[in-house]
Amino acid sequence: MANDNALAWPSIFAGIRGVLMLAGGLFALISPQLALATLVWVGGVIVIIDGALGLWGLLFGGRTSTRLGVAITRHILAILAGILIVAFPALAAAIGISTLVIVVGILMILIGAFALYVTIVGRALLRQGTFWPEVFGVLLLVMPLQSALALVSIVGVLMILYGLFQLYIAWQLRGLDAKVG
């Protein structure tokens, strides 16, 4: 009997993941603005955690950096930015979304430019897809809120597809459980 329960868990977990993904995807499609605000809040929490873990690693984890002061400042700023986003969600939703999208757009352009620089300096052939970050970044800069809402909708569709896939996996695993049991 204990073995039968052990066989059922993978299908149950896959089913739960599928339902959660479907719910999240539908939420993103039905209410993209609220989903975007929620993502900004969750992003704030993630930035706090990232800053705290990075700071912990620098100060107590034995990690070394040639620019320790810059690294510490970066992590402290990340924590403060995350706290502002979490503490003032209305402000983050009103101002932060457009600002966040613009910052992401600038970062994407810089990432693409850095990839291009590395390719040229390394005298490597230009890889396929080297320019997509710049194109994506420019779109985010030209239409920040519309681009963000479009991205939420795209992610919503992808979540629904992934949720359906997880439910299919759960169904397949459940079938295997029945054959084994």
C-alpha positions in Angstrom: 0.0 0.0 0.0 2.8 2.4 0.9 4.3 1.7 -2.5 1.0 2.6 -4.3 0.9 6.0 -2.6 4.5 6.6 -3.7 3.6 5.9 -7.3 0.6 8.4 -7.1 2.6 11.4 -5.9 4.3 12.3 -9.3 0.9 12.4 -11.0 -0.6 14.4 -8.2 2.2 17.0 -8.3 2.0 17.2 -12.1 -1.7 17.7 -11.8 -1.4 20.5 -9.2 1.3 22.2 -11.3 -1.0 22.0 -14.3 -4.0 23.5 -12.5 -1.8 26.3 -11.0 -0.3 27.1 -14.4 -3.8 27.1 -16.1 -5.1 29.4 -13.3 -2.1 31.8 -13.7 -2.4 31.8 -17.5 -6.1 32.5 -17.4 -5.5 35.3 -14.8 -2.9 36.8 -17.1 -5.3 36.7 -20.1 -8.4 37.9 -18.3 -6.8 40.7 -16.3 -3.4 41.5 -17.7 -3.1 44.8 -15.8 -3.7 43.2 -12.5 -1.4 40.3 -13.4 1.3 42.8 -14.3 0.9 44.6 -11.0 1.1 41.3 -9.2 4.2 40.4 -11.2 5.8 43.7 -10.2 5.1 43.0 -6.5 6.5 39.5 -6.8 9.5 40.9 -8.6 10.0 43.3 -5.7 10.0 40.4 -3.3 12.5 38.5 -5.5 14.8 41.6 -5.7 14.8 41.8 -1.9 15.7 38.2 -1.6 18.4 38.5 -4.3 19.9 41.5 -2.7 19.9 39.9 0.8 21.4 36.7 -0.4 24.0 38.6 -2.5 24.9 40.7 0.5 25.0 37.7 2.8 27.3 35.9 0.3 29.6 38.9 0.1 29.8 39.6 3.8 29.6 36.1 5.4 29.8 33.5 2.6 33.5 33.8 1.9 32.8 35.2 -1.6 35.4 37.7 -2.7 35.1 40.6 -5.2 37.7 42.9 -6.6 35.1 45.7 -6.2 33.6 44.8 -2.8 32.2 48.3 -2.1 30.4 48.4 -5.5 29.0 45.0 -5.0 27.8 45.8 -1.5 26.2 49.0 -2.7 24.5 47.2 -5.5 22.9 44.7 -3.1 21.8 47.3 -0.7 20.2 49.3 -3.5 18.5 46.2 -4.7 17.1 45.6 -1.2 15.9 49.2 -0.9 14.3 49.1 -4.4 12.5 45.8 -3.5 11.2 47.3 -0.2 9.9 50.3 -2.1 8.1 48.1 -4.6 6.6 45.8 -1.9 5.8 48.6 0.6 4.1 50.8 -2.0 2.4 48.5 -4.5 0.0 51.2 -5.8 3.0 53.5 -6.6 4.8 50.5 -8.1 1.8 49.7 -10.2 1.2 53.3 -11.3 4.8 54.5 -11.9 6.8 51.4 -11.4 5.4 49.3 -14.3 6.3 51.8 -17.0 9.6 52.6 -15.3 10.4 49.0 -14.8 9.6 48.2 -18.4 11.8 51.1 -19.5 14.7 49.9 -17.3 14.3 46.4 -18.7 14.3 47.8 -22.2 17.6 49.7 -21.5 19.0 46.6 -20.0 18.1 44.5 -23.0 19.7 46.9 -25.3 22.9 46.9 -23.1 22.8 43.1 -23.0 22.6 42.9 -26.7 25.3 45.5 -27.2 27.5 43.6 -24.7 26.9 40.3 -26.6 27.8 42.1 -29.9 31.0 43.6 -28.3 32.1 40.2 -26.9 31.4 38.7 -30.4 33.5 41.3 -32.1 36.3 41.4 -29.6 36.4 37.6 -29.5 36.5 37.6 -33.3 33.8 35.0 -33.3 31.1 34.7 -35.9 28.0 36.6 -35.1 25.6 34.1 -33.5 22.1 33.8 -34.6 19.9 35.7 -32.2 22.6 38.2 -31.2 20.3 41.2 -32.0 17.0 40.1 -30.5 17.7 41.8 -27.1 18.2 45.2 -28.9 15.0 44.7 -30.9 13.1 43.7 -27.8 14.6 46.6 -25.8 13.6 49.1 -28.4 10.1 47.8 -28.4 9.9 48.1 -24.7 11.2 51.7 -24.8 8.9 52.8 -27.6 5.7 51.3 -26.0 6.5 50.4 -22.4 3.0 49.7 -21.0 1.6 48.2 -24.2 4.7 46.0 -24.5 4.4 44.9 -20.9 0.7 44.0 -21.3 1.5 42.1 -24.5 4.2 40.2 -22.7 1.8 39.3 -19.9 -0.6 38.0 -22.4 2.0 36.0 -24.2 3.2 34.6 -20.9 -0.4 33.8 -20.0 -0.8 31.8 -23.2 2.5 29.9 -22.5 1.4 29.2 -19.0 -1.9 27.8 -20.2 -0.1 25.5 -22.7 2.4 24.4 -20.1 -0.5 23.8 -17.7 -2.3 21.6 -20.2 1.0 19.7 -20.8 1.3 19.1 -17.1 -2.2 17.8 -16.9 -1.4 15.5 -19.8 1.7 14.3 -18.0 -0.4 13.8 -14.8 -2.9 11.8 -16.8 -0.1 9.7 -18.4 1.5 9.1 -15.0 -1.8 8.1 -13.5 -2.2 5.6 -16.3 1.2 4.2 -15.4 0.2 4.0 -11.7 -2.9 2.0 -12.6 -0.9 -0.4 -14.7 1.7 -1.0 -12.0 -0.8 -1.2 -9.2 
